[in-house]
Amino acid sequence: MNHEVNEIVNCLLNGGVVLIPTDTVYGLAVKPDFEESIERLYTLKNRPRHLNLPIMVSSVNELESLGIEINNCARRLLKSRFVPGALTLALGFKDKPLVPWLKDREEVAIRIPNDQRLLSVLKETGPLLVTSANKHGLSTPKSLQEILDQLNGKPDKMIDVGEIRTVPSTLINCRLNPPVVERFGDIPELELREFLK
């Protein structure tokens, strides 16, 4: 594990908030076992507390350990060329969540990012709560300094890779039948049509 990944992992495992580039936008990441870290993340973004945070994982295998139900629609998408990548899926649970930090949720938004640094981190930390690095209601800036100008405070660790493009992931609700695209992003609807039948 390279030095940078090691530092990010250590920060997250000790309850830190990390500002990290993803394959779509800069994101804010925390380990979900730390309630205080989650609160800090909400404060940094001025995000309303009732809005749940998306989850990133390194592989499909981790979803089952959380109690998440992978229905036929989700299974097809998770095996598609869009994963790992800019595709977020809204999923439910088989019976109930299997980890305490998901106990009050009926639905989760999950994504496997196509970013080697972030995947390396996720393999070490397990699932992370990751949300776009911006003030709630504003678009995500392309550069670290613009992000810091928006946030209400400063993350514990920041990875600066200069300006990155800021196209959000495409969000598909797989709990609906047929599935519905709830946010258009990096993957065009036309390419997803075969999965939405």
C-alpha positions in Angstrom: 0.0 0.0 0.0 1.5 3.3 -1.0 2.2 6.1 1.5 -0.6 8.3 0.5 -3.3 5.6 0.6 -1.8 4.5 4.0 -2.3 8.0 5.4 -5.8 8.3 4.1 -6.7 4.9 5.6 -5.2 5.8 9.0 -7.1 9.1 9.0 -10.4 7.4 8.3 -9.9 4.6 10.7 -9.2 7.1 13.4 -12.4 9.0 12.8 -11.2 11.6 10.5 -12.9 13.4 7.6 -11.1 13.1 4.3 -11.5 15.3 1.2 -10.7 13.0 -1.7 -11.1 13.0 -5.5 -13.4 10.4 -6.9 -14.0 9.4 -10.6 -16.8 12.0 -10.7 -16.2 14.9 -8.3 -14.2 15.7 -5.2 -15.9 13.9 -2.2 -15.9 14.0 1.6 -15.5 10.6 3.1 -15.9 9.2 6.7 -15.9 5.7 8.3 -19.5 5.1 9.3 -18.6 3.7 12.7 -17.8 7.2 14.0 -21.1 9.1 14.7 -19.1 12.2 15.6 -17.3 12.1 12.2 -20.7 11.8 10.4 -22.0 14.8 12.3 -18.8 16.8 11.3 -19.4 15.9 7.7 -23.0 17.2 7.8 -21.7 20.4 9.5 -19.0 20.9 6.8 -21.6 20.7 4.1 -24.5 22.4 6.0 -26.4 19.3 4.8 -29.8 18.7 6.4 -29.5 15.7 8.8 -32.5 13.9 7.5 -30.8 13.4 4.1 -28.9 10.1 4.2 -25.3 9.8 2.9 -24.4 7.6 0.0 -22.2 4.5 0.5 -19.1 3.5 -1.5 -17.7 0.0 -1.4 -14.8 -1.7 -3.2 -16.8 -4.8 -4.4 -20.3 -6.3 -4.8 -19.4 -8.8 -2.0 -19.6 -6.1 0.6 -23.2 -5.3 -0.2 -24.5 -8.7 1.1 -22.6 -8.3 4.4 -24.6 -5.0 5.0 -27.9 -6.9 4.4 -28.6 -5.1 1.1 -30.9 -6.9 -1.3 -29.5 -7.3 -4.8 -32.5 -7.8 -7.0 -32.4 -8.8 -10.7 -32.2 -5.2 -11.9 -29.3 -4.4 -9.5 -27.5 -7.7 -10.4 -27.6 -6.9 -14.1 -26.3 -3.4 -13.5 -23.6 -4.5 -11.1 -22.3 -6.9 -13.7 -22.4 -4.3 -16.5 -19.6 -2.2 -18.0 -20.7 0.7 -15.9 -19.4 -0.8 -12.6 -17.0 0.2 -11.3 -17.9 3.6 -12.4 -20.2 6.6 -12.3 -23.3 4.6 -11.5 -25.2 4.9 -8.2 -27.9 2.4 -7.3 -30.7 2.9 -4.8 -31.3 -0.5 -3.1 -33.3 -1.9 -0.2 -32.6 -4.6 2.4 -33.3 -8.3 2.3 -34.8 -8.3 5.8 -33.0 -5.6 7.8 -29.6 -3.8 7.8 -26.9 -6.0 9.2 -24.8 -3.2 10.6 -25.8 -0.7 13.4 -25.0 2.4 11.3 -27.7 1.5 8.8 -30.4 0.6 11.4 -32.9 3.3 10.6 -32.6 3.1 6.8 -35.0 1.5 4.4 -33.0 2.4 1.3 -29.3 3.0 0.5 -27.5 4.6 -2.4 -24.4 2.6 -3.2 -21.5 3.0 -5.7 -18.3 1.2 -6.6 -16.0 4.0 -7.9 -13.7 3.6 -10.9 -10.7 5.3 -9.2 -7.7 3.3 -8.2 -6.7 5.4 -5.2 -10.2 5.3 -3.7 -10.6 1.6 -4.4 -7.3 0.9 -2.6 -8.6 2.9 0.4 -12.0 1.1 0.4 -10.3 -2.3 0.3 -8.6 -1.3 3.6 -11.4 0.5 5.4 -14.5 -1.3 4.2 -17.6 0.7 3.3 -17.4 4.5 3.6 -20.0 7.2 3.6 -18.9 9.5 0.7 -20.7 12.6 -0.5 -19.8 15.4 -2.9 -17.5 18.0 -1.4 -19.7 21.1 -1.6 -22.0 23.2 0.5 -25.5 21.7 0.4 -27.5 23.1 -2.5 -24.5 24.3 -4.5 -22.7 22.5 -7.3 -19.4 20.8 -6.5 -16.4 23.0 -7.4 -13.6 21.7 -9.6 -10.7 22.7 -7.3 -9.8 22.1 -3.7 -9.5 25.8 -2.8 -13.0 26.6 -4.2 -14.3 23.7 -2.1 -12.7 25.0 1.0 -14.2 28.4 0.3 -17.7 26.8 0.4 -17.3 24.4 3.4 -18.1 25.2 6.9 -14.7 24.2 8.3 -11.8 22.1 7.1 -11.5 18.3 6.7 -8.7 16.5 8.5 -6.9 15.3 5.4 -7.2 16.6 1.8 -5.9 15.1 -1.5 -5.4 17.8 -4.1 -5.1 16.6 -7.7 -5.8 20.0 -9.2 -9.0 20.7 -11.2 -11.2 17.8 -12.0 -14.3 17.6 -14.1 -17.5 17.6 -12.1 -20.1 15.3 -13.6 -22.2 13.5 -11.0 -22.9 9.8 -11.1 -26.1 8.6 -12.7 -28.6 7.4 -10.0 -31.0 4.5 -10.7 -33.6 3.4 -8.3 -33.7 -0.4 -8.5 -36.4 -0.7 -5.9 -38.9 0.5 -8.4 -40.3 -1.8 -11.1 -39.4 -0.9 -13.7 -36.3 0.8 -12.4 -36.2 4.6 -12.7 -33.3 7.0 -13.4 -33.6 9.5 -10.6 -30.5 11.6 -11.5 -29.0 12.0 -14.9 -25.2 12.1 -14.8 -22.1 10.7 -16.4 -23.8 7.7 -18.0 -26.3 8.7 -20.8 -29.9 7.3 -20.5 -29.6 5.8 -24.0 -26.8 3.5 -22.8 -28.9 2.3 -19.8 -32.1 1.6 -21.7 -31.6 -2.1 -22.0 -31.3 -2.3 -18.1 -34.5 -0.2 -17.5 -37.0 -2.7 -19.0 
